[in-house]
Amino acid sequence: MRVVKSAVLKTASVEALPLAIAIAAYGVSYGVLATQVNFNVLTAALMSVLVFSGSAQLVAVAMLSGGAGLASVLVTVILLNLRNLLYGAALAEGLAPAGKWTSLLAFGISDEPFVLASSRFKKVGPDPFYFAVVAGIFYMAWIFASLTGALIGGQLDPQKFGLDLAFPVTFAALLVPGLKGKPVIGTALAAVVMTLVLEWMKPGNELTIILTGLLAPLVGLYLHRRLNNE
């Protein structure tokens, strides 16, 4: 058992490290931006500890800097993270062997662990330990990077060094190999079309990500059911 876990630990660490570096760069961006909207170091770091959602935290920071109220921030963040419900449903079988620890592992469900875990589960079946290692690495990288960014504060411009692009580019590279099958490809194409249309209608629209994230997966679900019924 120890040998098996050691092998899983090594595999998970090797596969998570490249993305963890990108997440760290993204985390530094969040920390810097958080201090620029008057978050102190403790608040910025604590938000990463309790929330652990890069997109939600950056959106919250951006909205607060624009003078948005707490209620609107909470509603937006909840809508933005509704995709995690779909992630959780998709990963449920692979995490089931964890038993009572499944609820704790659920805290680590987000874009990056979902991509790696989905690929892992397809290859070897349920493997909650792999997910725990991957999510743990990302969690620690995000917290320490957020703290670093908060400590640096106004001394660094994330956009100048391209830190804000590190995560999206790496995540896109991870997603491309997984674009197989009509439902997945259909979802991706629907997301592209919706994004282009919404941005054409209103550039910089804050609802673009939310609406696309909610509606594009419905196309994939429709195609999946259609294929099953043929």
N, C-alpha and C positions, 0 to 999 in steps of 0.2 A: 504493500500500500504506500509506504514511504517513497519507494522508487517511482511509482506511478505519479504521485503528487509532485515529486521533484521534477519529473519530466514535464508535467503540465505547467508547473511554476515557471520553468525555463521557457517553454513555448509561449506562454502568455506574456511573459516579460519581453521577450524578443519581438513579438508581434505588436505589443502596445507601445514600446519605446518611441518609434518614429512619430506616432500620432501624439504621444505625451509631450514631445518637444514642441509640436505645433500648438497644442493646447496651452502649454506654458507661455508661449509667445502671446497667445490670445489673452491669457490671464493677466499678463503684464499690462496689456492694453486696457483691460477692465480696471485694474488697480489704479492706473494713472488717471483714467477718465473719472473714476469714482471720487478721487481726491479733488478733481477740478470742479465737481459740483458740491463741494464742501462736506464730503464724507471724511471722517477721520480714519486713521489707519485701522483702528479696532473695528469700526463699523464695516469698512470695506472688506476686511478679512473675515469677519463674522458672517457676512452675507454669503460669502463663498462656502463657508463651513455648513451653513444651514440650508442654503438653496441649491448649490451645486448645479447651476444651469447657466452656461455662458450666454446663450441668446437671451434668456429671461433677464439676467442681471444687466446686460448691456442695454437692453430696451428700457428697463426700469431707470437706469442712470440717465439715458437720453431723454426720457419723458420728464423725469424730475428736473433736469437742467432746463427743460422748456417750460417749466411751471405747471406741469400736470398735477392733478390732485391724487391723493393716495388711492382712492376708490378706482379711478380710471387706470392707474398703474396696475393694480391688483387684477382687474378684469382682463386687461391686455395680456398680462403675464400668464394668467390661467388659460386663456384661449390659445396663446402661443405654445403652451406645453401640453395641450390636449393630445398631441401626437404621441406622447409617452404612454397613453392608455393603449394605443394600437401596438406600440413596442412591447408593452408588458404582456398583452394577449399573445403576441407572436412568440415571445420568449418563455411563456408559462410552462410549457412542456419540458423545455431544456433546463429550467430551474427547479422543477418539481422535486427532484431528489434531495434538495436542500432542506425539505421539511419545514420546521419551525423557523429556520433562518431565511426562508424565502422573502418574508416581509422586509428584512434588513437589506437583502440583495436588491429589492425593488427600488430602494433609495438610489442605487447606482445606475438605474436605467436612464439612458440618454442616447443621443445620436451615435457617439463613438463606440461605447460598449455594445450597442445594438448591432452595429455593422460587424464587428469582430465576432461577437457571440453567435450571431446568426450563421456566419460562415463556419464557425467551429462546430455548432450543433448539427449542421448538415453533413459534416465530414465524420464526426465521431459519436453523435448522439448527445443526450443530456450531459452537461458538464458544468454544474454550478460553481465548482472550485475555479475553473478557468475564468468564468465571469467575475467571480469575486476578486481575483488577482488583477484582471484588466481594469475593472471599475475602481479598485483601490489605488492602482497606479495613477489613473486619470484624476482621481479625487485629490491625492496628495500633490500632484503636479499643479492642479488648478489652485489649490489653497496657497501653496508656497509662491506660485507665480503672482497671484493676486496680492499677496502680502508684499512681495518685492515691488510690484508696480505702485502700490500705495505708499511705500517708503520712498520710492524715487520721486513720486509726485510730479510736479511741474518741470522736472529736469529732463524729461524725455517726451518726445512727440512720437506716438505710436505710428502715425501715418508716414512720417518721414523715413522710418526704418522698415516700413512694410509689415509691421507686426500684426496689423489688423487683417492682413490677407493670409497670414501663415496657416491659420486653421481652415478657412474655407477651401483653399487650394489643396491642402493635404487631404481633407475630407472628401473632396471631389475625386481625387486620385484613388481613394479607397473605394468609392462607390462605383466607379466605371466598370471594374471587373464583374460586379454583381448585377449589371444590367442585362439580365438574361430572362427570356420568357415574355410573352405578350403582356401579362398584367404589370410586370415591373417596368417594361419599356413604355407601356401605355401611361403609367403613372408619371414617369419622368417627362414624357412629351407633353402631357397635360399640364404639368407644373411649369414647363418652359413657356407654353402658349399663354397660360393664365398670367404668369409674371409679366410677359411682354405686353399683353393687353392692358393689364392694370397699371403698369408703368407708363404706357402710352396715354391712357386716360388721365392719369394724375401722377406725374413724376414724383418720386420720393414718398409715395403714399405709405403710411405706416401700417395699413391693413393688408398690403400686398403679401407679406410673408404669412400672416395669419390665415387669410382666405385661401391662398394657394395650399398651405399645409393642411387645411381642413377639407378642401374640395378635390384636390388631385388624387388622394388615395381612394376616393370613391370610384374614380375611373378604373383603378386597378382592381378594386373589389368587384365591379361590374364585369370586367373582362374575365376575372378568375371564375366567377359563377357561370358565366356563359360557356367557358371552356369545359367546366365540369358537367354541364348539362348536354353537351354535344355527344 
